[in-house]
């Protein structure tokens, strides 16, 4: 079994220790180190982790600045932002900087382990709670954005269906169940969607879905 190397970056030692115990309990995950924001770039270069869990709010070097440094590295690791609040004001900036996902610090242990595995496999973490409150608040509520809508016109009908559900925070398996598709087919659709939208990951694609009016009550027909 291949082992996924994980680095935890947080300014609080107790938080790093707690996350390390949870992640390290999985037989296929190895916590190779932990550090504060100032040492994030140095430790990534030294330890070469596959996944970095990065606190979005740190006093020495904030998570956004650290994220930009890590994304600029050759073969950067997948980075998920850690936040205490699902309405964190910096999440919109992290989306644009290429964060692979967002995890609340009170995420259940089994969900945290699952999230790391998804990130290591090249996926993105977009929990429904974060999607609905953060991305929904990040996108202007004044109606569909014309530019975002134009970007979705290259998508097929089925790709639009997948994008709408992706914007609701559904996993590949949940999208497959909803649309009566195989998970492999959903993965192929998402790869095509990312390419056509020019999105770095599914988190950014979800933002486009909201901006284009594809996700949320308007699209679902809810009252």
KOLLOTOR-628372 format. One record per residue: x, y negated, z negated of N, C-alpha, C in turn; residue in three letters; residue number from 1. Coordinates in steps of 0.02 Angstrom, whole numbers. Layout:
! KOLLOTOR-628372
NODE  n.east  n.north    n.up  ca.east  ca.north   ca.up  c.east  c.north    c.up  code  pos
NODE       X        Y       Z        X         Y       Z       X        Y       Z   ALA  NUM
...
! end
This chain:
! KOLLOTOR-628372
NODE  n.east  n.north    n.up  ca.east  ca.north   ca.up  c.east  c.north    c.up  code  pos
NODE      42       60       0        0         0       0      44      -62       0   UNK    1
NODE      31     -107      47       70      -170      51      53     -214      -8   UNK    2
NODE     103     -247     -35       93      -291     -92      91     -363     -70   UNK    3
NODE      41     -400     -93       34      -471     -77      69     -512    -131   UNK    4
NODE     113     -556    -110      151      -598    -156     114     -663    -168   UNK    5
NODE     105     -680    -232       64      -739    -251     105     -786    -295   UNK    6
NODE     100     -850    -280      130      -903    -321      73     -946    -349   UNK    7
NODE      77     -960    -414       26     -1001    -447      56    -1069    -465   UNK    8
NODE      24    -1123    -441       49     -1190    -453      -3    -1229    -492   UNK    9
NODE      14    -1247    -554      -32     -1283    -598      10    -1318    -651   UNK   10
NODE     -13    -1375    -675       26     -1412    -724      17    -1383    -794   UNK   11
NODE     -34    -1341    -805      -47     -1313    -871     -21    -1242    -876   UNK   12
NODE      25    -1232    -924       56     -1166    -931       4    -1112    -948   UNK   13
NODE     -44    -1129    -990      -95     -1079   -1009    -137    -1058    -949   UNK   14
NODE    -153    -1105    -906     -191     -1089    -846    -150    -1043    -801   UNK   15
NODE     -87    -1059    -792      -44     -1017    -750     -39     -947    -779   UNK   16
NODE     -32     -943    -844      -27      -877    -876     -91     -837    -868   UNK   17
NODE    -148     -869    -879     -212      -835    -872    -225     -810    -802   UNK   18
NODE    -213     -854    -753     -223      -833    -683    -174     -778    -664   UNK   19
NODE    -113     -783    -690      -63      -732    -676     -83     -664    -701   UNK   20
NODE    -111     -662    -761     -133      -598    -790    -189     -567    -748   UNK   21
NODE    -235     -609    -725     -291      -583    -685    -267     -557    -618   UNK   22
NODE    -229     -599    -583     -206      -580    -516    -158     -521    -520   UNK   23
NODE    -113     -522    -569      -63      -469    -575     -92     -403    -597   UNK   24
NODE    -154     -402    -620     -185      -339    -641    -204     -295    -582   UNK   25
NODE    -208     -323    -523     -225      -285    -463    -163     -249    -437   UNK   26
NODE    -168     -186    -420     -108      -148    -400     -77     -171    -335   UNK   27
NODE    -115     -205    -292      -89      -227    -228     -68     -301    -228   UNK   28
NODE     -72     -334    -286      -53      -405    -291       5     -413    -340   UNK   29
NODE      51     -455    -323      109      -468    -367     118     -543    -375   UNK   30
NODE     116     -566    -437      130      -636    -451     205     -644    -454   UNK   31
NODE     233     -675    -403      306      -681    -399     332     -742    -437   UNK   32
NODE     288     -787    -458      310      -845    -495     254     -893    -509   UNK   33
NODE     268     -942    -552      221      -996    -564     261    -1059    -580   UNK   34
NODE     232    -1117    -566      269     -1179    -575     222    -1238    -575   UNK   35
NODE     250    -1297    -587      212     -1359    -582     216    -1384    -510   UNK   36
NODE     180    -1438    -496      177     -1464    -428     244    -1486    -400   UNK   37
NODE     286    -1515    -442      350     -1541    -419     395    -1486    -390   UNK   38
NODE     386    -1425    -414      430     -1370    -393     397    -1325    -340   UNK   39
NODE     337    -1344    -317      299     -1301    -272     338    -1285    -208   UNK   40
NODE     362    -1337    -174      398     -1326    -111     460    -1284    -122   UNK   41
NODE     498    -1300    -174      560     -1263    -189     545    -1189    -202   UNK   42
NODE     493    -1176    -241      477     -1107    -258     450    -1068    -198   UNK   43
NODE     412    -1101    -155      388     -1067     -95     446    -1047     -50   UNK   44
NODE     493    -1092     -42      552     -1077      -1     594    -1021     -32   UNK   45
NODE     597    -1019     -98      638      -970    -132     604     -902    -136   UNK   46
NODE     539     -902    -151      504      -839    -165     465     -812    -105   UNK   47
NODE     450     -853     -56      413      -833       4     348     -796     -13   UNK   48
NODE     303     -829     -49      239      -796     -65     194     -794      -3   UNK   49
NODE     148     -747      -4       98      -743      49      40     -790      36   UNK   50
NODE      25     -800     -29      -32      -840     -50     -10     -887    -107   UNK   51
NODE     -32     -949    -104      -20      -997    -158     -87    -1020    -185   UNK   52
NODE     -95    -1016    -251     -153     -1045    -285    -130    -1111    -313   UNK   53
NODE    -158    -1167    -289     -131     -1233    -302    -183    -1278    -335   UNK   54
NODE    -167    -1302    -395     -212     -1347    -431    -218    -1413    -392   UNK   55
NODE    -279    -1436    -384     -290     -1496    -344    -274    -1560    -383   UNK   56
NODE    -275    -1557    -450     -261     -1615    -492    -202    -1600    -538   UNK   57
NODE    -145    -1632    -524      -86     -1623    -567     -53    -1691    -576   UNK   58
NODE     -25    -1703    -636        3     -1770    -650      71    -1783    -619   UNK   59
NODE     112    -1730    -609      179     -1742    -583     179    -1750    -507   UNK   60
NODE     148    -1705    -472      138     -1709    -400      69    -1681    -386   UNK   61
NODE      24    -1723    -360      -45     -1701    -351     -50    -1645    -299   UNK   62
NODE    -104    -1607    -303     -112     -1550    -260    -114    -1566    -187   UNK   63
NODE    -142    -1624    -168     -147     -1642     -98     -77    -1653     -69   UNK   64
NODE     -34    -1689    -106       34     -1701     -83      72    -1636     -78   UNK   65
NODE      63    -1592    -127       96     -1527    -126      72    -1485     -67   UNK   66
NODE       7    -1488     -54      -22     -1451       2       9    -1473      69   UNK   67
NODE      16    -1538      78       45     -1564     140     117    -1541     148   UNK   68
NODE     154    -1539      93      223     -1516      96     226    -1442     117   UNK   69
NODE     182    -1402      87      182     -1331     102     158    -1316     173   UNK   70
NODE     108    -1353     196       83     -1342     264     135    -1361     317   UNK   71
NODE     181    -1404     299      232     -1426     347     291    -1377     352   UNK   72
NODE     293    -1328     308      347     -1279     309     340    -1230     367   UNK   73
NODE     395    -1203     391      390     -1149     441     355    -1089     410   UNK   74
NODE     308    -1060     446      270     -1002     421     244    -1015     351   UNK   75
NODE     202    -1066     343      176     -1082     275     131    -1027     248   UNK   76
NODE     129    -1021     182       83      -972     152      11     -997     156   UNK   77
NODE     -36     -952     145     -106      -973     139    -113    -1008      71   UNK   78
NODE    -147    -1064      71     -154     -1104       9    -227    -1114      -8   UNK   79
NODE    -246    -1093     -68     -313     -1106     -93    -308    -1156    -150   UNK   80
NODE    -350    -1206    -149     -349     -1258    -201    -389    -1236    -261   UNK   81
NODE    -362    -1248    -320     -396     -1234    -384    -426    -1299    -410   UNK   82
NODE    -489    -1297    -428     -521     -1357    -454    -567    -1339    -512   UNK   83
NODE    -575    -1385    -557     -621     -1375    -614    -692    -1394    -595   UNK   84
NODE    -700    -1442    -550     -766     -1467    -533    -781    -1453    -459   UNK   85
NODE    -842    -1430    -445     -860     -1415    -376    -878    -1478    -337   UNK   86
NODE    -871    -1537    -368     -881     -1600    -332    -818    -1642    -334   UNK   87
NODE    -761    -1609    -338     -697     -1643    -342    -689    -1692    -283   UNK   88
NODE    -671    -1755    -299     -668     -1807    -249    -613    -1796    -197   UNK   89
NODE    -565    -1753    -212     -509     -1742    -166    -520    -1685    -117   UNK   90
NODE    -576    -1650    -122     -585     -1591     -80    -590    -1608      -7   UNK   91
NODE    -622    -1664      10     -626     -1684      80    -558    -1694     110   UNK   92
NODE    -512    -1725      73     -444     -1735      97    -408    -1668     105   UNK   93
NODE    -419    -1623      57     -387     -1557      61    -412    -1518     122   UNK   94
NODE    -476    -1526     139     -503     -1493     198    -465    -1515     260   UNK   95
NODE    -456    -1580     266     -421     -1607     325    -347    -1587     326   UNK   96
NODE    -318    -1576     267     -247     -1558     262    -235    -1484     275   UNK   97
NODE    -289    -1445     283     -280     -1375     302    -284    -1325     246   UNK   98
NODE    -316    -1342     190     -324     -1293     137    -364    -1234     163   UNK   99
NODE    -344    -1174     143     -378     -1113     167    -440    -1097     125   UNK  100
NODE    -452    -1136      73     -511     -1124      33    -507    -1159     -34   UNK  101
NODE    -560    -1149     -74     -566     -1181    -139    -593    -1132    -189   UNK  102
NODE    -563    -1132    -248     -584     -1088    -302    -595    -1129    -365   UNK  103
NODE    -653    -1120    -396     -664     -1151    -460    -623    -1113    -512   UNK  104
NODE    -598    -1148    -562     -555     -1115    -612    -593    -1066    -656   UNK  105
NODE    -660    -1070    -655     -699     -1022    -693    -724     -965    -649   UNK  106
NODE    -693     -956    -591     -710      -900    -547    -701     -834    -584   UNK  107
NODE    -748     -788    -576     -744      -723    -610    -680     -686    -588   UNK  108
NODE    -648     -649    -633     -586      -615    -617    -589     -572    -553   UNK  109
NODE    -643     -533    -546     -647      -490    -487    -654     -531    -422   UNK  110
NODE    -686     -590    -427     -693      -633    -368    -626     -666    -352   UNK  111
NODE    -587     -682    -403     -521      -712    -392    -476     -662    -356   UNK  112
NODE    -475     -601    -379     -434      -549    -346    -456     -539    -274   UNK  113
NODE    -522     -536    -264     -548      -529    -195    -527     -588    -152   UNK  114
NODE    -529     -648    -180     -511      -708    -143    -438     -705    -119   UNK  115
NODE    -394     -683    -163     -323      -678    -144    -314     -628     -88   UNK  116
NODE    -350     -573     -91     -345      -523     -38    -369     -551      29   UNK  117
NODE    -424     -589      27     -450      -619      88    -400     -668     118   UNK  118
NODE    -370     -709      75     -320      -757      98    -260     -722     129   UNK  119
NODE    -238     -668      97     -180      -631     122    -194     -600     190   UNK  120
NODE    -257     -584     202     -277      -553     266    -289     -605     321   UNK  121
NODE    -277     -668     304     -285      -721     354    -353     -754     353   UNK  122
NODE    -394     -737     304     -460      -767     299    -458     -830     257   UNK  123
NODE    -517     -858     246     -524      -919     206    -577     -907     153   UNK  124
NODE    -570     -941      97     -617      -934      42    -663     -995      42   UNK  125
NODE    -726     -980      49     -776     -1033      51    -838    -1009      13   UNK  126
NODE    -837    -1016     -52     -892      -990     -92    -955    -1031     -81   UNK  127
NODE   -1013     -999     -83    -1076     -1036     -73   -1083    -1096    -120   UNK  128
NODE   -1061    -1089    -183    -1068     -1144    -231   -1028    -1205    -208   UNK  129
NODE    -967    -1193    -185     -926     -1248    -162    -952    -1275     -97   UNK  130
NODE    -974    -1232     -52    -1000     -1254      13   -1058    -1302       4   UNK  131
NODE   -1107    -1283     -36    -1169     -1322     -39   -1160    -1388     -76   UNK  132
NODE   -1118    -1388    -127    -1111     -1450    -166   -1055    -1494    -143   UNK  133
NODE    -999    -1463    -122     -941     -1502    -102    -945    -1524     -29   UNK  134
NODE    -950    -1476      16     -951     -1493      86   -1015    -1531     102   UNK  135
NODE   -1071    -1512      71    -1132     -1548      82   -1127    -1620      60   UNK  136
NODE   -1089    -1633       5    -1080     -1702     -18   -1027    -1738      21   UNK  137
NODE    -979    -1700      48     -925     -1731      86    -950    -1757     153   UNK  138
NODE    -998    -1720     184    -1026     -1740     248   -1078    -1795     238   UNK  139
NODE   -1076    -1845     280    -1123     -1900     277   -1194    -1874     285   UNK  140
NODE   -1238    -1891     239    -1306     -1867     242   -1351    -1906     289   UNK  141
NODE   -1324    -1949     331    -1364     -1990     374   -1387    -1957     438   UNK  142
NODE   -1378    -1892     446    -1399     -1858     506   -1340    -1829     543   UNK  143
NODE   -1354    -1787     593    -1300     -1755     631   -1253    -1805     662   UNK  144
NODE   -1189    -1788     662    -1138     -1831     691   -1130    -1813     765   UNK  145
NODE   -1133    -1863     809    -1132     -1851     882   -1067    -1818     904   UNK  146
NODE   -1012    -1838     875     -947     -1810     895    -943    -1736     876   UNK  147
NODE    -966    -1720     815     -965     -1650     793   -1012    -1608     836   UNK  148
NODE   -1071    -1636     851    -1119     -1600     893   -1089    -1585     962   UNK  149
NODE   -1052    -1634     989    -1021     -1624    1055    -969    -1568    1052   UNK  150
NODE    -934    -1562     997     -883     -1509     991    -914    -1440     991   UNK  151
NODE    -977    -1434     970    -1009     -1368     966   -1042    -1348    1032   UNK  152
NODE   -1042    -1392    1082    -1076     -1376    1145   -1041    -1323    1186   UNK  153
NODE    -977    -1311    1169     -940     -1258    1205    -955    -1189    1177   UNK  154
NODE    -991    -1185    1121    -1004     -1122    1089   -1064    -1087    1121   UNK  155
NODE   -1062    -1021    1122    -1119      -982    1146   -1174     -983    1093   UNK  156
NODE   -1233     -959    1112    -1288      -957    1064   -1272     -916    1003   UNK  157
NODE   -1241     -858    1013    -1224      -816     957   -1170     -848     913   UNK  158
NODE   -1122     -882     944    -1070      -917     906   -1101     -973     864   UNK  159
NODE   -1152    -1006     890    -1186     -1058     852   -1221    -1027     791   UNK  160
NODE   -1251     -968     801    -1283      -933     744   -1232     -917     690   UNK  161
NODE   -1174     -892     711    -1122      -874     664   -1096     -936     629   UNK  162
NODE   -1085     -990     666    -1060     -1052     637   -1108    -1080     585   UNK  163
NODE   -1173    -1077     599    -1223     -1102     551   -1219    -1064     485   UNK  164
NODE   -1212     -998     489    -1208      -958     428   -1141     -966     393   UNK  165
NODE   -1088     -976     432    -1023      -991     403   -1027    -1056     364   UNK  166
NODE   -1064    -1104     390    -1072     -1168     356   -1111    -1162     291   UNK  167
NODE   -1149    -1108     283    -1184     -1096     220   -1141    -1059     170   UNK  168
NODE   -1080    -1043     189    -1034     -1009     143   -1038     -934     142   UNK  169
NODE   -1071     -904     191    -1078      -832     193   -1012     -799     214   UNK  170
NODE    -999     -740     187     -940      -701     206    -953     -667     272   UNK  171
NODE    -901     -637     301     -910      -601     364    -962     -545     357   UNK  172
NODE    -959     -509     301    -1006      -453     291   -1078     -479     285   UNK  173
NODE   -1086     -536     251    -1153      -564     243   -1180     -590     310   UNK  174
NODE   -1136     -621     350    -1157      -644     416   -1177     -585     459   UNK  175
NODE   -1137     -531     455    -1151      -471     494   -1220     -442     476   UNK  176
NODE   -1234     -440     411    -1300      -414     389   -1356     -459     414   UNK  177
NODE   -1347     -523     410    -1399      -570     430   -1414     -567     505   UNK  178
NODE   -1362     -557     544    -1370      -558     617   -1370     -488     649   UNK  179
NODE   -1367     -436     606    -1368      -367     629   -1309     -354     677   UNK  180
NODE   -1250     -375     655    -1189      -366     694   -1138     -326     653   UNK  181
NODE   -1087     -301     685    -1032      -270     650    -986     -323     622   UNK  182
NODE    -950     -308     567     -906      -359     538    -849     -376     586   UNK  183
NODE    -827     -326     625     -774      -340     674    -798     -389     727   UNK  184
NODE    -861     -382     747     -889      -428     797    -893     -499     768   UNK  185
NODE    -913     -504     705     -917      -570     673    -848     -601     669   UNK  186
NODE    -798     -561     652     -730      -587     649    -707     -613     717   UNK  187
NODE    -725     -577     770     -707      -599     837    -742     -665     854   UNK  188
NODE    -805     -670     836     -843      -732     848    -810     -791     812   UNK  189
NODE    -790     -779     749     -760      -833     710    -693     -855     740   UNK  190
NODE    -654     -807     763     -591      -825     796    -604     -869     857   UNK  191
NODE    -655     -850     896     -672      -890     955    -697     -959     936   UNK  192
NODE    -736     -963     882     -763     -1027     858    -706    -1073     838   UNK  193
NODE    -658    -1047     799     -602     -1088     776    -563    -1115     835   UNK  194
NODE    -552    -1073     886     -515     -1095     944    -551    -1150     982   UNK  195
NODE    -616    -1142     991     -655     -1191    1029    -663    -1257     992   UNK  196
NODE    -668    -1253     926     -676     -1314     886    -610    -1347     870   UNK  197
NODE    -554    -1311     880     -489     -1337     860    -483    -1342     785   UNK  198
NODE    -515    -1295     749     -514     -1295     676    -457    -1251     651   UNK  199
NODE    -425    -1272     598     -370     -1234     568    -396    -1170     537   UNK  200
NODE    -454    -1174     504     -482     -1117     470    -557    -1124     464   UNK  201
NODE    -590    -1074     435     -662     -1073     432    -690    -1128     386   UNK  202
NODE    -650    -1153     340     -673     -1207     298    -685    -1269     341   UNK  203
NODE    -637    -1285     384     -646     -1342     428    -704    -1331     477   UNK  204
NODE    -712    -1269     500     -769     -1253     544    -835    -1264     508   UNK  205
NODE    -837    -1247     443     -898     -1258     405    -916    -1332     400   UNK  206
NODE    -865    -1374     394     -877     -1446     392    -909    -1468     458   UNK  207
NODE    -883    -1443     514     -911     -1461     580    -984    -1438     583   UNK  208
NODE    -998    -1379     556    -1067     -1354     556   -1113    -1402     520   UNK  209
NODE   -1091    -1428     463    -1132     -1476     425   -1137    -1542     463   UNK  210
NODE   -1081    -1566     490    -1082     -1629     525   -1126    -1627     587   UNK  211
NODE   -1129    -1569     619    -1169     -1562     680   -1242    -1546     665   UNK  212
NODE   -1259    -1539     601    -1328     -1524     583   -1347    -1452     592   UNK  213
NODE   -1298    -1407     596    -1312     -1336     606   -1324    -1300     541   UNK  214
NODE   -1298    -1326     486    -1306     -1292     421   -1350    -1335     376   UNK  215
NODE   -1384    -1301     330    -1426     -1338     283   -1499    -1334     301   UNK  216
NODE   -1542    -1368     263    -1614     -1363     272   -1639    -1379     341   UNK  217
NODE   -1608    -1429     375    -1632     -1449     440   -1627    -1391     490   UNK  218
NODE   -1572    -1354     485    -1561     -1299     532   -1604    -1239     513   UNK  219
NODE   -1611    -1226     449    -1648     -1167     427   -1723    -1175     431   UNK  220
NODE   -1745    -1237     435    -1816     -1250     437   -1847    -1249     368   UNK  221
NODE   -1807    -1254     316    -1834     -1256     247   -1871    -1321     235   UNK  222
NODE   -1915    -1319     187    -1950     -1381     168   -1910    -1417     116   UNK  223
! end
